[in-house]
């Protein structure tokens, strides 16, 4: 009986550690996503603004 109890405790501890690991990975991915989205938003906004101000598309 004590073997089942100790293995259950180990399983719970592993599950908690896994949740912490996944949460840390999620935080890092969200930060990277934010850093990637900001320049894209600025680029698109400037492209639209230039199209309306100069009445010409962005040169390729």
Beta strands, then each sheet from edge to edge (+ up, - down):
end
